Amino acid sequence: KLFQNKMTEIGICTPKSKVIKTIADIEVALNELKLPVIVRSSSTLGGSGAQVIYTKEDAIRAFEQVSCESTALEVTFDECLIGWKKFELEIIRDR
């Protein structure tokens, strides 16, 4: 969330995302994000366990799977950017 806030502050758009803690949160998230979405543990930024989901039923199954496999108590649904151009940023801190 801090990273997303900083990108917004400097004028760089980031994918929308929602933290999901319960199955009831899924409906709210899908109304805002629209399908497809990327489902992942909130403790990872991609890679391991991330899935592209195309249906509400698959979103529920993925939520249950990711929340059982993860040590994190939250699952993140991210706006899916299939077809978008990739832009990577690296941040260096001096303190």
C-alpha positions in Angstrom: 0.0 0.0 0.0 2.9 2.4 0.8 4.4 1.7 -2.6 1.1 2.3 -4.4 0.6 5.6 -2.5 4.1 6.8 -3.4 3.5 6.0 -7.1 0.2 7.9 -7.0 2.0 10.8 -5.4 4.6 11.0 -8.2 2.0 10.5 -11.0 2.5 6.9 -11.9 -0.7 4.8 -12.3 -0.7 1.4 -10.6 -3.1 -1.5 -11.0 -6.1 -1.3 -8.7 -6.1 -3.9 -5.9 -8.2 -5.1 -3.0 -7.2 -7.0 0.1 -9.6 -9.9 0.7 -10.0 -11.4 4.1 -13.3 -13.2 3.7 -15.4 -14.8 0.9 -17.9 -11.9 1.3 -15.1 -9.4 0.3 -14.8 -11.1 -3.1 -18.1 -9.8 -4.4 -17.2 -6.2 -3.5 -13.7 -6.6 -5.0 -15.0 -8.0 -8.3 -17.5 -5.2 -8.7 -14.7 -2.7 -8.6 -11.9 -4.6 -10.3 -13.8 -6.6 -12.9 -12.6 -9.9 -14.2 -10.0 -11.2 -14.9 -8.1 -10.5 -11.8 -4.8 -11.7 -10.4 -5.2 -13.6 -7.1 -2.1 -13.9 -4.8 -1.1 -14.0 -1.2 -0.7 -10.4 0.1 2.8 -11.4 1.3 4.1 -11.8 -2.3 4.2 -9.4 -5.2 3.7 -12.0 -7.9 5.3 -15.3 -8.9 4.6 -18.1 -6.4 0.9 -18.8 -6.1 -0.3 -16.0 -8.3 -3.2 -17.0 -10.6 -5.2 -15.2 -13.3 -8.9 -15.7 -12.5 -11.7 -15.4 -15.0 -14.9 -16.3 -13.1 -16.3 -15.6 -9.6 -16.4 -19.3 -8.8 -12.7 -19.6 -9.7 -12.0 -16.5 -7.5 -13.6 -18.2 -4.5 -11.6 -21.4 -5.1 -8.4 -19.4 -5.6 -9.1 -17.4 -2.4 -9.6 -20.6 -0.4 -6.5 -22.2 -1.9 -4.2 -19.2 -1.5 -5.4 -18.5 2.1 -4.7 -22.1 3.1 -1.3 -22.2 1.5 -0.1 -18.9 2.8 1.2 -17.8 6.2 -0.4 -14.4 5.5 -4.0 -13.9 6.6 -4.9 -11.8 3.6 -5.3 -12.5 -0.1 -4.9 -9.7 -2.7 -7.0 -9.4 -5.8 -5.2 -7.2 -8.4 -6.4 -5.6 -11.6 -5.3 -7.9 -14.4 -3.1 -6.1 -17.0 -3.1 -8.6 -19.8 -2.1 -6.7 -23.0 -0.6 -3.7 -21.1 2.9 -2.6 -21.6 5.3 -3.5 -18.8 7.1 -0.8 -16.9 9.5 -1.6 -14.1 10.7 0.7 -11.4 13.4 0.3 -8.9 13.6 2.4 -5.8 16.8 3.0 -3.9 16.8 4.4 -0.4 19.7 6.1 1.3 18.4 5.8 4.8 
